[in-house]
């Protein structure tokens, strides 16, 4: 990815801290930076609790960021939003949530749920245009127009996630944040949903921030990957760089946990363990080391020398 191209999303030193009590603050996201370019998929991976979902929610401004800068399509959306910037953000950035049942209104029909954004932001001129766009997006995600008259409880998990994708795509957004959108689904349904997202990207040029902890699925869909641990992006690079030349021991431990389809090789697979404190890794003291134009790792000089030796 050429560094001369202007990124669609630029995140710089983003921090999201939550005050738990007078003395204790949780640093869910603690100074991360990355860029996402138009038409690509950036995968954000890491174990549960690493800060991936919080990052996505901060970018779309479900949370007010504690510190840092978020530039979306040339607009600074990190501080207090003007009405114009808020409308631009709500119409051009959408989110697909992890639990499809929890985020769909059980009292509304599917067509009403999908059309809600169009009606709130007055995107269409008439009711007919709204219906046309809803029907078009239902076709695109593999649901029939007749199913638009049903309620969420009448659908399976995979179908409900398709509704969530349709609700996000009906706005024709520039960026879609997919927050663990396949983790609650069966493996065969996961493949269908990811293939659907790839097809839509090819047709519409949609840009994705794909948040997940399933590395094999991230490898399949992502152009570039950021590996996140305890609120820090410890390594970032193209999919090939992360999978073929991992530098950070945490990245290596994640990759070693991927099961191998060949049972003979699976028997020989050794899952590596990583403990930040035991290994004496200090994220606060580390800085970015550049391996290639696209491949960077967070480390102190001593850690970096040890890992590449």
C-alpha positions as CSV (number, residue, x, y, z in Angstrom):
1,X,0.0,0.0,0.0
2,X,1.6,3.3,-1.1
3,X,2.3,5.6,1.7
4,X,1.8,8.6,-0.6
5,X,-1.9,7.8,-0.9
6,X,-4.2,9.7,1.5
7,X,-5.8,7.4,4.0
8,X,-9.6,7.3,4.3
9,X,-9.2,6.9,8.1
10,X,-6.2,8.2,10.0
11,X,-5.9,7.3,13.7
12,X,-3.1,8.9,15.7
13,X,-2.3,8.2,19.4
14,X,-5.8,7.2,20.2
15,X,-6.5,6.7,23.9
16,X,-9.7,5.4,25.5
17,X,-9.6,5.3,29.3
18,X,-12.5,4.4,31.6
19,X,-12.6,5.6,35.2
20,X,-13.7,2.6,37.4
21,X,-13.3,4.3,40.8
22,X,-11.5,7.4,42.2
23,X,-8.2,5.6,42.2
24,X,-8.5,3.2,39.3
25,X,-8.6,3.9,35.6
26,X,-8.8,1.1,32.9
27,X,-6.6,2.0,29.9
28,X,-8.7,0.0,27.3
29,X,-6.9,1.7,24.4
30,X,-3.6,3.3,25.2
31,X,-2.0,5.3,22.3
32,X,-2.6,3.4,19.1
33,X,-2.0,4.7,15.5
34,X,-2.9,3.2,12.1
35,X,-4.2,4.2,8.7
36,X,-6.9,2.6,6.5
37,X,-6.9,3.3,2.8
38,X,-9.9,3.4,0.5
39,X,-11.2,0.0,-0.8
40,X,-9.0,-2.1,1.6
41,X,-9.8,-4.3,4.6
42,X,-7.7,-3.7,7.7
43,X,-7.9,-6.5,10.2
44,X,-7.6,-5.8,13.9
45,X,-6.8,-9.0,15.9
46,X,-6.0,-9.9,19.4
47,X,-7.4,-11.8,22.4
48,X,-10.6,-10.9,24.2
49,X,-10.0,-7.7,26.3
50,X,-7.2,-6.4,24.1
51,X,-9.2,-3.3,23.2
52,X,-10.3,-4.1,19.6
53,X,-14.0,-3.4,20.0
54,X,-13.4,-0.3,22.1
55,X,-11.2,1.0,19.3
56,X,-14.0,0.5,16.8
57,X,-16.6,2.2,19.1
58,X,-14.3,5.1,19.7
59,X,-13.7,5.6,16.0
60,X,-17.4,5.7,15.2
61,X,-17.9,7.9,18.3
62,X,-20.1,5.7,20.4
63,X,-17.5,6.6,23.0
64,X,-15.8,10.0,23.3
65,X,-12.1,9.4,22.9
66,X,-9.9,10.4,26.0
67,X,-7.1,11.6,23.7
68,X,-5.7,11.4,20.2
69,X,-6.7,12.3,16.7
70,X,-9.2,10.6,14.3
71,X,-9.3,11.9,10.7
72,X,-12.1,10.4,8.6
73,X,-12.1,11.4,4.9
74,X,-10.3,14.6,5.7
75,X,-12.5,15.6,8.6
76,X,-11.3,15.7,12.2
77,X,-13.9,13.7,14.2
78,X,-12.0,13.3,17.4
79,X,-13.2,16.4,19.4
80,X,-16.7,17.9,19.8
81,X,-18.6,17.2,16.6
82,X,-20.4,20.0,14.7
83,X,-23.9,19.1,13.4
84,X,-22.5,18.8,9.8
85,X,-19.6,16.6,10.8
86,X,-21.9,14.4,12.9
87,X,-24.3,13.9,10.0
88,X,-21.4,13.1,7.7
89,X,-20.0,10.6,10.1
90,X,-23.4,8.9,10.7
91,X,-24.1,8.6,7.0
92,X,-20.6,7.6,5.8
93,X,-19.4,5.3,8.6
94,X,-21.5,2.3,9.8
95,X,-21.0,-0.6,12.2
96,X,-21.9,-4.3,12.1
97,X,-22.2,-5.4,15.7
98,X,-21.2,-8.7,17.3
99,X,-24.6,-10.0,18.5
100,X,-27.1,-9.7,15.7
101,X,-30.1,-10.3,18.0
102,X,-29.2,-7.8,20.6
103,X,-28.8,-4.9,18.1
104,X,-32.1,-5.5,16.1
105,X,-35.3,-4.0,17.5
106,X,-37.6,-7.1,18.1
107,X,-40.7,-5.0,17.6
108,X,-39.9,-3.8,14.1
109,X,-40.0,-5.6,10.8
110,X,-36.7,-6.2,9.0
111,X,-37.5,-3.7,6.2
112,X,-38.3,-1.0,8.9
113,X,-35.0,-1.8,10.7
114,X,-33.0,-1.5,7.5
115,X,-34.8,1.7,6.4
116,X,-34.3,3.5,9.8
117,X,-31.0,5.2,8.8
118,X,-32.4,6.4,5.5
119,X,-35.5,8.0,7.3
120,X,-33.5,9.6,10.1
121,X,-31.0,11.3,7.8
122,X,-33.5,12.1,5.0
123,X,-31.3,10.4,2.5
124,X,-34.2,9.6,0.1
125,X,-36.7,11.9,-1.5
126,X,-39.7,9.6,-1.3
127,X,-41.1,6.4,0.4
128,X,-40.8,4.6,-3.0
129,X,-37.0,5.4,-3.2
130,X,-36.6,4.1,0.4
131,X,-38.4,0.8,-0.5
132,X,-36.3,0.5,-3.6
133,X,-33.0,0.8,-1.7
134,X,-34.2,-1.6,1.0
135,X,-35.2,-4.2,-1.5
136,X,-32.0,-3.7,-3.4
137,X,-29.8,-4.3,-0.3
138,X,-31.9,-7.3,0.7
139,X,-31.2,-8.9,-2.7
140,X,-27.5,-8.0,-2.3
141,X,-27.1,-9.8,1.1
142,X,-29.0,-12.9,-0.1
143,X,-32.4,-12.3,1.5
144,X,-35.7,-12.2,-0.3
145,X,-37.9,-9.1,-0.4
146,X,-40.7,-11.1,1.2
147,X,-38.5,-11.6,4.2
148,X,-38.5,-7.9,4.8
149,X,-42.0,-8.2,6.3
150,X,-40.8,-10.6,9.1
151,X,-39.5,-9.9,12.6
152,X,-35.9,-10.6,13.8
153,X,-36.9,-13.7,15.9
154,X,-38.1,-15.4,12.8
155,X,-34.6,-15.6,11.4
156,X,-31.5,-17.8,12.1
157,X,-28.3,-16.3,13.4
158,X,-26.7,-16.1,10.0
159,X,-29.8,-14.5,8.5
160,X,-29.9,-11.9,11.3
161,X,-26.2,-11.1,10.7
162,X,-27.1,-10.5,7.0
163,X,-29.8,-8.1,8.2
164,X,-27.1,-6.3,10.3
165,X,-24.9,-6.1,7.2
166,X,-27.8,-4.8,5.1
167,X,-28.6,-2.1,7.7
168,X,-25.0,-0.9,7.5
169,X,-24.8,-1.1,3.7
170,X,-28.1,0.6,2.8
171,X,-26.4,4.0,3.6
172,X,-23.7,3.4,1.0
173,X,-21.0,4.1,3.7
174,X,-17.4,4.7,2.9
175,X,-16.2,2.8,5.9
176,X,-17.8,-0.2,7.7
177,X,-16.5,-1.3,11.1
178,X,-17.3,-5.0,11.4
179,X,-17.0,-5.8,15.2
180,X,-16.6,-9.5,15.7
181,X,-19.5,-9.9,13.2
182,X,-18.9,-13.6,12.6
183,X,-17.8,-14.9,16.0
184,X,-21.3,-15.9,17.1
185,X,-22.0,-17.9,13.9
186,X,-21.4,-21.5,12.8
187,X,-18.2,-22.0,10.7
188,X,-20.1,-22.7,7.5
189,X,-22.2,-19.5,8.0
190,X,-19.0,-17.5,8.8
191,X,-17.6,-18.4,5.4
192,X,-20.9,-17.3,3.7
193,X,-20.9,-14.0,5.6
194,X,-17.2,-13.2,4.9
195,X,-17.7,-14.1,1.2
196,X,-20.7,-11.8,1.1
197,X,-18.6,-9.0,2.5
198,X,-15.9,-9.6,0.0
199,X,-18.4,-9.6,-2.9
200,X,-19.9,-6.3,-1.7
201,X,-16.4,-4.8,-1.4
202,X,-15.7,-5.8,-5.0
203,X,-19.0,-4.3,-6.2
204,X,-19.2,-1.1,-4.2
205,X,-15.5,-0.5,-3.2
206,X,-16.4,-0.5,0.5
207,X,-13.6,-0.1,3.1
208,X,-13.7,-2.4,6.1
209,X,-12.2,-2.3,9.6
210,X,-12.5,-6.0,10.4
211,X,-12.3,-6.7,14.1
212,X,-11.9,-10.4,15.0
213,X,-9.9,-12.9,17.0
214,X,-10.1,-15.7,14.4
215,X,-6.8,-15.3,12.6
216,X,-7.6,-17.7,9.8
217,X,-10.6,-15.7,8.8
218,X,-8.7,-12.4,9.1
219,X,-6.0,-13.9,6.8
220,X,-8.7,-14.6,4.2
221,X,-10.4,-11.2,4.2
222,X,-7.7,-8.7,5.2
223,X,-5.2,-6.7,3.1
224,X,-3.3,-5.5,6.2
225,X,-3.4,-6.6,9.8
226,X,-2.8,-4.9,13.2
227,X,-2.1,-7.1,16.2
228,X,-3.5,-5.7,19.4
229,X,-2.6,-6.6,23.0
230,X,-3.6,-4.8,26.2
231,X,-4.6,-1.5,24.5
232,X,-1.4,-1.4,22.2
233,X,-0.9,-2.3,18.6
234,X,2.2,-4.4,18.9
235,X,2.7,-5.3,15.3
236,X,1.2,-4.2,11.9
237,X,1.9,-5.2,8.4
238,X,0.4,-6.8,5.2
239,X,-1.3,-10.2,5.7
240,X,1.7,-12.0,4.1
241,X,4.2,-10.1,6.4
242,X,2.3,-11.0,9.6
243,X,1.8,-14.6,8.7
244,X,5.2,-15.3,7.1
245,X,7.5,-13.1,9.1
246,X,6.0,-12.4,12.6
247,X,8.5,-10.5,14.8
248,X,6.6,-9.8,18.1
249,X,6.3,-12.9,20.4
250,X,2.6,-12.1,21.0
251,X,2.0,-12.3,17.2
252,X,3.9,-15.6,17.1
253,X,1.8,-17.0,20.0
254,X,-1.4,-16.1,18.2
255,X,-0.3,-17.7,15.0
256,X,0.9,-20.9,16.8
257,X,-2.7,-21.3,18.2
258,X,-4.2,-21.8,14.7
259,X,-5.2,-25.5,14.2
260,X,-3.8,-27.2,11.1
261,X,-6.2,-29.0,8.8
262,X,-3.6,-31.8,8.2
263,X,-3.9,-34.2,11.3
264,X,-0.2,-35.3,11.0
265,X,1.0,-31.7,11.1
266,X,-1.6,-30.8,13.8
267,X,0.0,-33.4,16.1
268,X,3.4,-31.7,15.7
269,X,2.0,-28.2,16.2
270,X,3.4,-26.5,19.3
271,X,1.3,-23.7,20.7
272,X,3.5,-20.9,22.1
273,X,2.6,-19.1,25.3
274,X,3.3,-15.4,25.8
275,X,3.3,-13.5,29.1
276,X,4.2,-9.9,28.8
277,X,5.4,-9.6,32.5
278,X,7.4,-12.8,32.5
279,X,9.2,-11.8,29.4
280,X,9.8,-8.3,30.7
281,X,8.2,-6.6,27.7
282,X,7.4,-2.9,28.3
283,X,4.8,-1.5,25.9
284,X,5.1,2.0,27.4
285,X,8.9,2.2,26.8
286,X,8.7,0.7,23.3
287,X,8.5,2.6,20.0
288,X,7.8,1.7,16.4
289,X,10.6,-0.2,14.6
290,X,10.3,-0.1,10.8
291,X,11.0,-3.5,9.1
292,X,9.6,-2.6,5.7
293,X,7.4,0.3,4.4
294,X,4.3,-1.5,5.7
295,X,5.7,-3.8,8.5
296,X,6.3,-2.2,11.9
297,X,6.7,-3.6,15.4
298,X,6.4,-2.0,18.9
299,X,9.5,-2.7,21.0
300,X,12.4,-1.1,22.8
301,X,15.8,-1.4,21.0
302,X,16.9,-4.3,23.3
303,X,13.6,-6.2,22.7
304,X,13.8,-5.7,18.9
305,X,17.4,-6.8,18.7
306,X,16.5,-10.0,20.7
307,X,13.4,-10.8,18.6
308,X,15.1,-10.5,15.2
309,X,18.3,-12.3,16.2
